[in-house]
């Protein structure tokens, strides 16, 4: 009797458990439908599986993902919430819009292409899918070049000219030049602003043309009369070539993402140090003398240095002072195939102070040898000498 009761109870218990499990399976809610893009989840998993900068740790361990998280992460989406700094789109399936790790300590712990700090952008999502389909996908595409420090080389050229302040009836300036050198920039902490400096070289080739320019200088005749030595430049043209060494100190703003245009603006000052200046000039001029006490003009005595409409030419070196120039740059880093390392832009410099070191006359009258003139540059005769630059430049950073 007892044995029958036990057997009956056992059969009833097994039947109850079977029916309970069947009912639970029939009426239970299905597993939640994935909410996040499968492509994006796989991209994150690829990154998290990679070794970090810390010995014997993966990127997943830097984010404190447990073994349970990584064992089940192809099915579960709970681990996604533990990856801080991930921004998703508003509609299902959620797609990554932006990932940013701005904390320096966190960035140094992670290891993606060995960048010290990292801002990862997925706003180029369609570009990523396209390149992955073409077999051109590279994990570096997942990054913006956003180091704390950059060094690079630059080259440029355009309108580079001296500005002569001379009292001529008419004058025209034209010029060109080039720039070459290297730059160095360091980021202000956790910001898109940099301190930009470096060392570069400028060459200025300037042509000045002027008409009806006059100079006067006071002298004394052997008889003791004061007279004005007058030089009338009917036409004159001078070419000058100058090399400068430049040291910029500028505030630089940069913002952008890989495979998108990264805008770059900089403003500040440059110290320009002239290291070489040479000129050559020619023109037609007349010289005369005027004695105020006698109200007399002296002309056409070549042996005394007074002559009408003669041609002259001269060349030589001249000295300039260092100049402080206001400087501005604007451009962008080329996206796609250059990985935002190639910069194209414009630059503008304007001298703030007078470059002229010693103001001198273009022709010096020598009473001991009045027929032999000593010639100089119009750069030394101008009341003020400045500079202006407007050009295009290319930069390549490393």
C-alpha positions as CSV (number, residue, x, y, z in Angstrom):
1,X,0.0,0.0,0.0
2,X,2.8,2.3,0.9
3,X,4.9,1.4,-2.2
4,X,1.9,2.1,-4.5
5,X,1.4,5.5,-2.9
6,X,5.0,6.5,-3.4
7,X,4.9,5.4,-7.1
8,X,1.7,7.3,-7.7
9,X,3.1,10.5,-6.1
10,X,6.3,10.2,-8.2
11,X,4.3,9.9,-11.5
12,X,2.1,12.8,-10.5
13,X,5.2,15.0,-9.7
14,X,6.9,14.3,-13.0
15,X,3.7,15.0,-14.9
16,X,3.2,18.2,-13.0
17,X,6.7,19.4,-13.8
18,X,6.3,18.6,-17.5
19,X,3.0,20.4,-17.7
20,X,4.4,23.4,-15.8
21,X,7.4,23.7,-18.1
22,X,5.2,23.4,-21.2
23,X,2.9,26.1,-20.0
24,X,5.8,28.4,-19.1
25,X,7.3,27.9,-22.5
26,X,4.0,28.4,-24.3
27,X,3.1,31.6,-22.5
28,X,6.5,33.1,-21.8
29,X,7.6,36.3,-23.6
30,X,10.0,35.8,-26.5
31,X,13.6,37.1,-26.0
32,X,13.9,40.8,-26.6
33,X,14.5,41.8,-30.2
34,X,18.0,43.3,-30.8
35,X,17.8,47.1,-30.5
36,X,21.3,47.9,-31.8
37,X,22.9,47.7,-35.2
38,X,24.6,44.3,-35.7
39,X,27.3,46.0,-37.7
40,X,28.1,48.5,-35.0
41,X,28.1,45.9,-32.2
42,X,30.6,43.9,-34.2
43,X,32.7,47.0,-34.7
44,X,32.7,47.6,-31.0
45,X,33.5,44.0,-30.2
46,X,36.5,44.1,-32.7
47,X,37.9,47.1,-30.8
48,X,37.3,45.6,-27.3
49,X,39.0,42.3,-28.2
50,X,42.2,44.2,-29.1
51,X,45.1,44.4,-26.5
52,X,45.2,47.6,-24.6
53,X,48.3,49.7,-23.7
54,X,48.3,48.1,-20.3
55,X,50.2,44.7,-20.1
56,X,48.0,41.6,-20.3
57,X,44.8,43.5,-20.6
58,X,42.3,43.9,-23.5
59,X,40.4,47.1,-24.2
60,X,37.3,45.2,-22.8
61,X,39.0,44.9,-19.4
62,X,39.9,48.6,-19.4
63,X,36.1,49.2,-19.5
64,X,35.7,46.6,-16.7
65,X,33.7,44.1,-18.8
66,X,33.5,40.8,-17.0
67,X,33.9,37.3,-18.5
68,X,30.2,36.9,-18.3
69,X,29.7,40.0,-20.4
70,X,32.1,39.0,-23.2
71,X,31.0,35.3,-23.2
72,X,27.4,36.3,-24.0
73,X,27.9,39.5,-25.9
74,X,26.8,38.1,-29.3
75,X,23.3,37.6,-27.9
76,X,23.0,40.0,-25.0
77,X,23.2,43.8,-25.3
78,X,23.6,44.6,-21.6
79,X,27.3,45.1,-22.0
80,X,26.8,48.1,-24.3
81,X,25.7,50.2,-21.4
82,X,29.1,49.7,-19.7
83,X,31.0,51.3,-22.6
84,X,30.9,54.9,-21.6
85,X,31.1,57.7,-24.1
86,X,29.1,55.9,-26.8
87,X,26.3,58.0,-28.5
88,X,23.6,56.2,-30.5
89,X,21.0,57.4,-33.0
90,X,17.4,57.9,-32.0
91,X,15.8,55.2,-34.1
92,X,15.9,51.4,-34.0
93,X,18.2,49.8,-34.9
94,X,20.4,52.2,-33.0
95,X,23.5,53.1,-34.9
96,X,26.6,54.7,-33.5
97,X,26.7,58.4,-34.1
98,X,29.8,59.3,-32.0
99,X,32.2,57.7,-29.6
100,X,34.5,59.9,-27.6
101,X,37.0,59.1,-24.9
102,X,38.3,62.6,-23.9
103,X,39.7,61.5,-20.5
104,X,43.5,61.4,-21.0
105,X,44.0,58.5,-18.5
106,X,41.4,56.4,-20.3
107,X,42.9,57.3,-23.7
108,X,46.4,56.3,-22.6
109,X,45.1,53.0,-21.4
110,X,43.4,52.2,-24.7
111,X,45.5,51.2,-27.7
112,X,44.2,52.1,-31.1
113,X,46.9,52.9,-33.7
114,X,49.0,54.2,-30.8
115,X,47.4,57.6,-30.6
116,X,47.9,59.2,-27.2
117,X,44.3,60.6,-27.1
118,X,41.4,59.5,-29.1
119,X,38.1,60.9,-30.4
120,X,36.3,58.2,-32.4
121,X,33.6,59.4,-34.8
122,X,31.1,57.3,-36.7
123,X,29.3,60.1,-38.5
124,X,30.8,58.6,-41.6
125,X,28.7,55.4,-41.1
126,X,27.7,55.0,-44.8
127,X,31.3,55.5,-45.8
128,X,32.3,52.8,-43.4
129,X,29.7,50.3,-44.9
130,X,30.7,51.2,-48.4
131,X,34.4,50.7,-47.7
132,X,33.8,47.5,-45.8
133,X,31.8,46.1,-48.8
134,X,34.7,47.1,-51.1
135,X,37.2,45.3,-48.8
136,X,39.0,48.6,-48.0
137,X,38.0,48.8,-44.4
138,X,40.7,49.7,-41.9
139,X,40.2,50.2,-38.2
140,X,42.1,53.5,-38.4
141,X,39.0,54.8,-40.3
142,X,37.3,54.7,-36.9
143,X,39.5,57.6,-35.6
144,X,40.1,61.3,-36.0
145,X,43.7,62.4,-35.9
146,X,43.5,64.1,-32.5
147,X,46.9,63.9,-30.9
148,X,48.0,66.2,-28.2
149,X,51.0,67.2,-30.3
150,X,51.8,67.5,-34.0
151,X,54.9,68.2,-36.0
152,X,54.9,68.7,-39.8
153,X,56.3,70.5,-42.8
154,X,54.8,73.3,-44.9
155,X,55.4,75.0,-48.2
156,X,53.5,78.0,-49.7
157,X,53.7,81.0,-51.9
158,X,51.8,83.9,-53.5
159,X,51.8,87.6,-53.3
160,X,54.7,88.7,-51.0
161,X,55.8,92.3,-51.3
162,X,57.4,95.2,-49.5
163,X,55.2,98.4,-49.1
164,X,57.2,101.6,-49.8
165,X,55.9,104.9,-48.4
166,X,57.4,107.3,-50.9
167,X,56.1,110.7,-52.1
168,X,56.0,109.9,-55.8
169,X,53.4,111.2,-58.3
170,X,52.7,107.6,-59.2
171,X,54.0,104.2,-58.0
172,X,53.1,100.6,-58.3
173,X,54.1,97.6,-56.2
174,X,54.2,94.0,-57.3
175,X,55.8,91.0,-55.7
176,X,55.8,87.2,-55.2
177,X,57.6,84.8,-53.0
178,X,57.5,81.5,-51.2
179,X,57.6,80.0,-47.8
180,X,59.1,76.7,-46.5
181,X,59.6,75.3,-43.0
182,X,58.2,73.2,-40.3
183,X,55.5,73.7,-37.6
184,X,54.8,72.3,-34.2
185,X,51.5,72.5,-32.3
186,X,50.5,71.4,-28.8
187,X,46.9,71.1,-27.6
188,X,45.4,72.9,-24.7
189,X,44.0,70.3,-22.4
190,X,40.8,68.7,-23.6
191,X,40.0,71.4,-26.2
192,X,40.2,72.0,-29.9
193,X,42.7,74.8,-29.4
194,X,46.4,74.5,-30.0
195,X,49.5,76.6,-29.5
196,X,51.1,76.8,-33.0
197,X,54.8,77.6,-33.4
198,X,57.7,76.5,-35.5
199,X,60.5,77.8,-37.8
200,X,60.1,78.8,-41.5
201,X,61.8,80.8,-44.2
202,X,60.3,83.5,-46.5
203,X,61.6,84.9,-49.7
204,X,60.2,88.2,-51.1
205,X,60.8,89.4,-54.6
206,X,59.4,92.9,-55.0
207,X,59.3,95.3,-58.0
208,X,58.6,99.0,-57.4
209,X,57.9,101.4,-60.3
210,X,57.6,105.1,-59.7
211,X,57.5,108.3,-61.7
212,X,58.2,112.0,-60.8
213,X,59.9,111.3,-57.4
214,X,62.1,114.1,-56.0
215,X,64.8,114.2,-53.3
216,X,66.5,117.2,-51.8
217,X,69.6,117.5,-49.6
218,X,71.4,120.6,-48.2
219,X,75.0,121.3,-49.0
220,X,77.5,124.3,-49.0
221,X,79.4,125.6,-52.1
222,X,83.1,126.2,-51.9
223,X,82.2,129.9,-51.7
224,X,80.1,129.4,-48.6
225,X,76.7,129.5,-50.1
226,X,74.0,127.1,-49.0
227,X,72.3,125.2,-51.8
228,X,69.8,122.4,-52.3
229,X,71.0,119.4,-54.3
230,X,67.8,118.3,-56.1
231,X,67.3,114.9,-57.8
232,X,64.2,114.4,-60.0
233,X,63.4,110.8,-60.9
234,X,61.4,110.9,-64.1
235,X,61.0,107.1,-64.1
236,X,62.6,104.5,-61.8
237,X,62.2,100.8,-61.3
238,X,63.8,98.7,-58.5
239,X,63.8,95.0,-57.8
240,X,64.6,93.6,-54.4
241,X,65.0,90.2,-53.0
242,X,64.8,89.5,-49.2
243,X,65.1,86.3,-47.1
244,X,63.4,86.2,-43.7
245,X,63.5,83.7,-40.8
246,X,60.1,83.5,-39.2
247,X,59.1,82.3,-35.7
248,X,55.3,82.2,-35.4
249,X,53.3,82.2,-32.1
250,X,49.7,81.6,-32.8
251,X,46.4,80.3,-31.4
252,X,45.2,77.5,-33.6
253,X,41.6,76.1,-33.6
254,X,40.9,72.7,-35.3
255,X,37.8,70.6,-35.4
256,X,36.9,67.7,-37.6
257,X,36.7,64.0,-38.2
258,X,38.5,61.5,-40.3
259,X,37.1,61.2,-43.8
260,X,35.4,64.5,-43.3
261,X,36.8,68.0,-43.7
262,X,38.7,69.2,-40.6
263,X,38.6,73.0,-40.5
264,X,41.7,74.8,-39.2
265,X,42.0,78.5,-38.3
266,X,45.0,80.2,-36.7
267,X,45.7,83.8,-35.7
268,X,48.6,85.5,-33.9
269,X,52.0,87.1,-34.4
270,X,55.2,86.3,-36.3
271,X,58.7,87.5,-35.6
272,X,60.4,88.0,-39.0
273,X,64.1,88.4,-39.0
274,X,65.8,89.6,-42.3
275,X,68.9,87.6,-43.0
276,X,69.6,88.9,-46.6
277,X,68.5,91.8,-48.7
278,X,69.7,92.9,-52.1
279,X,68.4,95.3,-54.8
280,X,69.0,96.4,-58.4
281,X,67.5,99.6,-59.9
282,X,67.6,101.7,-63.0
283,X,65.9,104.8,-64.2
284,X,66.0,108.2,-65.9
285,X,66.7,111.3,-63.8
286,X,67.9,114.9,-63.7
287,X,70.0,116.7,-61.0
288,X,70.2,120.4,-60.3
289,X,71.1,122.8,-57.6
290,X,69.2,125.7,-56.1
291,X,70.8,128.6,-54.1
292,X,68.1,130.2,-52.0
293,X,70.1,133.3,-51.1
294,X,70.6,134.1,-54.8
295,X,67.3,132.6,-56.0
296,X,69.4,130.8,-58.7
297,X,69.0,127.3,-60.2
298,X,72.1,125.5,-61.5
299,X,71.7,123.1,-64.4
300,X,73.7,121.2,-67.1
301,X,77.1,121.3,-65.5
302,X,77.9,117.5,-65.5
303,X,81.4,118.0,-64.0
304,X,79.7,119.5,-60.9
305,X,77.0,116.8,-60.7
306,X,74.2,118.8,-62.4
307,X,72.8,117.0,-65.5
308,X,69.5,116.6,-67.3
309,X,67.8,113.4,-68.4
310,X,70.6,110.8,-67.9
311,X,70.3,107.1,-67.2
312,X,71.5,105.4,-64.1
313,X,71.6,101.9,-62.7
314,X,72.8,100.5,-59.4
315,X,72.7,97.4,-57.2
316,X,73.9,96.3,-53.8
317,X,72.8,95.2,-50.4
318,X,70.8,97.0,-47.7
319,X,69.9,96.4,-44.1
320,X,66.5,96.0,-42.5
321,X,65.2,95.7,-38.9
322,X,63.3,92.7,-37.6
323,X,59.5,93.1,-37.9
324,X,56.5,91.9,-35.9
325,X,53.7,90.8,-38.3
326,X,50.1,90.0,-37.6
327,X,49.4,86.6,-39.1
328,X,46.2,84.7,-40.0
329,X,45.7,81.3,-41.5
330,X,42.6,79.4,-42.6
331,X,42.1,76.1,-44.4
332,X,41.2,72.5,-44.0
333,X,42.7,69.0,-43.8
334,X,41.9,66.9,-46.8
335,X,39.6,64.0,-45.9
336,X,39.6,60.4,-47.3
337,X,42.8,59.1,-48.8
338,X,45.1,61.5,-47.0
339,X,43.7,60.6,-43.5
340,X,43.4,64.3,-42.6
341,X,47.2,64.7,-42.6
342,X,47.4,67.0,-45.7
343,X,46.3,70.7,-45.1
344,X,45.3,73.2,-47.8
345,X,44.7,76.8,-46.9
346,X,45.5,80.5,-47.3
347,X,47.8,82.6,-45.1
348,X,48.0,86.4,-44.6
349,X,50.8,88.4,-42.9
350,X,51.0,92.2,-42.4
351,X,54.0,94.0,-40.9
352,X,53.2,96.1,-37.8
353,X,56.4,98.1,-37.6
354,X,58.8,99.9,-39.9
355,X,61.5,97.6,-41.3
356,X,63.7,100.5,-42.2
357,X,66.9,100.5,-40.2
358,X,68.5,103.8,-41.4
359,X,66.8,106.3,-43.6
360,X,69.2,107.5,-46.3
361,X,69.0,109.3,-49.7
362,X,69.0,107.2,-52.9
363,X,71.8,109.5,-54.3
364,X,74.4,111.0,-52.1
365,X,76.1,114.1,-53.4
366,X,79.9,114.0,-52.8
367,X,81.5,117.5,-53.1
368,X,85.0,116.1,-53.5
369,X,83.8,114.1,-56.6
370,X,80.5,115.7,-57.5
371,X,80.2,113.8,-60.9
372,X,80.4,110.4,-59.2
373,X,77.3,109.7,-57.3
374,X,76.8,107.1,-54.6
375,X,73.5,105.3,-55.2
376,X,71.3,103.5,-52.7
377,X,68.0,101.6,-52.6
378,X,64.6,103.2,-52.5
379,X,64.0,100.9,-49.5
380,X,66.4,103.1,-47.5
381,X,64.9,106.4,-48.8
382,X,61.2,105.6,-48.1
383,X,59.7,107.3,-45.0
384,X,58.3,103.9,-44.0
385,X,58.8,100.3,-45.2
386,X,56.4,97.5,-44.3
387,X,55.4,94.1,-45.8
388,X,52.3,92.2,-46.8
389,X,51.8,88.6,-47.7
390,X,48.8,86.7,-49.1
391,X,49.3,83.2,-50.4
392,X,48.4,79.5,-50.5
393,X,50.1,76.9,-48.5
394,X,50.2,73.1,-48.0
395,X,51.0,71.3,-44.8
396,X,51.8,67.7,-44.1
397,X,51.7,66.6,-40.4
398,X,53.0,63.4,-38.9
